[in-house]
């Protein structure tokens, strides 16, 4: 997966053997099949690579059950990597490996400091606007620190109070044209532009891959039909084992466009 990439690098992290012990907050725990999860992770990698991204695996963190959800310890904005301070204390050891990966890519590095907490799953970037979900994992101090870090880059940070959503991007994501898609009842929707409601919950989660390509959970059947009818190129992936841990398609990667990296390669 180290061939030519037309878009950039997709950071990913192989599932821990302890994946089944991952944190579950708003849903009942159900058994996770680690063999199927490993297969789904590989297919997810291959699908992202097929859309023009070069996969770079972050060093594994087998002692951390949730470490496959690489989105949470790292937020990338242009050439800056913001190392988060996850709201779940047991996940803070995941940051070290993603820092090494960010430095390997030549990104500048900033860090969220105590008492701030920030999960990358709470950070939705739409153009120059950054929506930050404030709830169980991200606190006001963490959102304030991110705002200070991103202000010199011209980003406008808007805080969104979360309801029953684990993360902001558990409820709302964005299509490549900036249209928000999601479940407005899970967030303070008045803090957001109009949200297009999908016909099923997995349809709230889309990962733009460049151009007209969007990654969507294979469980979102009606959403796939709707987006295809709207002329998006939909790439469905089965992530059922990760969805048992409240994950979605955005959780499993961090996309670093070539233009964000100093050497552009």
N, C-alpha and C positions, 0 to 999 in steps of 0.2 A: 504494500500500500504506500510505498515511498515514491511512486512515479510522479509525473508532471501534474500539477494542480492548477486549474484555471482560476480558482477562487482564493485558496489559501489553505490553512491548516485547521483540521478539526481535532481538538484535544479530547481524548477519551481515556477511560481507565477500566481495566479488566475487572469483572466482578470478584468480590472477595468470596472465599469458600464459606464465609459466615453470612452470606447475603440474607439467608432466611431469618437471621436475627435482627434485621434492619428495623428501624423505628417505624411504628404504625401509630397514628394519632386519631384520625377521624373515621377509620373504617375498622371492621373486625379483622383480626389476624387470620389468614388462611395459609395453608402450606405452600411453600415456594419450592419449585423443582429446580435445583441448582444446575443440573445438566441442560435442561431446556433453557434456563436463563443464559447460560454460556453460549448456546446456539443462537438465541435471539440477539445477544450482544454482537456476535460475529456478523449476522445478517444486517443488523443496524449499521455496523461499520461499513460493510460492503455497499449498502444502499447510499450512505452519505458519500462514499468515495465515488460511486457511479455518477453522482451529480457534480463532480469536479472538485472535491476536497481531498487533500492528502491527510491521512490519519496519522497522528502522532500520539502514541500511548504514554500517558503519565505513568510514572513508576507505580506498580501495584501497592496497595495498602491492605494486605490480607487481614490485619488485625482490626480493621474498621469495616463493619458490615455494610454501611451505606456509601462506601467510597466510590462505587461505580457512578454515583450521581455527582459527577465532576462539576456540574454547573454551580453547585452551592458554595464551594470554597473559592471561586474565582469569577470576577466580572471583568471583561475586556472591553475597553472603549478606545477605539483607534489604536494607538501604540502603547496604551497604558493598561497594565494588569493590576487590578485592585484585589488584593488578597483579603478575603473576608474573615470575619470572626463569627463562625456559625453559632446560631442560637442554641443548638443542642451541644452541651459541653463535650459529650462523647465524640463529636465529629471534628473537634478543633485540631486533632492530630492529622487530619487529611490535608491541611493547608501546606505543610512542608513540601510534599511531593509536587503539588501544582506550582509552587514557587519555583522549584527547579526547572520545571517545564517552561514556565513563562520566561525565565532568564535564558534558557537555551534558545528560545525564539527571538531573543534580543529585545523583549518588551521592557519598557520602563515599569517600575513596581512601586505601588503605594499600598498602604495597609490600614484596615479598620482596627482601631485600638479600643481596649476596655475603657469605659464600661459599655461601649457600643457593641451591638451584635448585628450581623447582616448575613443573610443567606442569598446567594446568587439567584435562587429561584424566585426571590421577591423583587427582582430588578428586570423590568421590561423596557427595553430601549426601542423607541419609535422615532427614527430620524434624530433630531436634536433634543427630543423630549425623553426624559427618563422617569418612568413611573416606579415608585418604590412602595411595596406593600409593607405596612406596619402591623404586626400581629404577634404570633407566638414565637417566631424565629428572628424577626428583625425588629429592633426597637427604635425609638425616636432618635436616640443618640447615634445609632448606626446610620440611619437615613441622613442625619445632619452631617456626619463626617463624609458620607459619599457625596453629598451636595457640595461641600467645600472642595473635595478632591476634583470633581468634574467641572466646577464653575469656570476655571481657566480655559477649559476646552469648549466653552460656549454652550454647555448642556444645561437645560432647565429641569430641575427635579421637582416632581409632584408626588406628594405622599398620598397613599390610598389605604384607608383603614380596611382591614380584612375581617370577614365574618367567620364562616365555617371553613374557609379555605386554608390549607396548610401553608401554601405560598401564593403570591399574587398570580404566578404563571400556572398554578393549579386551577385557576379560575378564568384567566384572561390571557390570550396571546395575541399576536398581530400577524396579519397577512403581509406579504412583501409591499403592497401598496399603502400600508399603514392602517388599513381597516382592522379594528379590534374585533375579535371573535371570542365568545366566552359566555360565562354564566353570571350575569349581573347580580343575581340574588346572593352571591357569595362574597361580594365586596361592596364598599361604599361607592356605588356606581355613579353617584353625582360628582365624584372626583375625576371621572373619566369621560372621554367623548362617547358618543353612542356606540353600543356594543351589539354586534350581530350575534344573535343567539343560535347556536347550532342545535340540531334536532336530538342530539344525545351528548352525554357528558364528555366522552373521549374526544368529541369534535371540538371542544374548547381549546385543544392543544395542537398547535401547528408550529412547525419549525421551518422558517424560510431558508432555502438553500441556494438562493441566487436565481436571477431571472424569473421564470414562471414556476420554478420547482418548489414544492412544499412537502415536508414530511408529516405524515398523519398516522395516528394509531390505526391499525387494521380493524380494530373494534368499532371504529366510527363509520359504519357503512353508509348511512344517509349523508353524512357530511362529505364523504369522499365523492358521492354522486353529485352533490350540490357544487362542490368546488370544481369538479371536472366540468360540469355544465357551465361554470363561469370561466372556463378556459385556463384554469391553473393545471399544471402538470403535477398530479398528486402521486406521491410515492408512499404507499402504505407499508407499515412495518408492524409485525406482531411483537408487542412488548408485554404480553399478559403477565409474565412473572414479575416484572418490575411494577406494573400497575397494582399488583397485590400489596405493594409497599408505598402506594400513593404517588408513584412516579408517573411522568408523562414523557413525550418525545423530546422535550427540551432538556430534560434532566441529565441525559446521557452524553452530552457533548458541549464543548465551548468552541465556537467558530471564531477563528482569527483570520480575517481577510488579509490577503497579501499586502494591500495598501497600508495596513496597520503596522507592518514590520519594516524595520529600517532598510533591509537589503531587498525587500520585495520578492524574496524567493523562498 
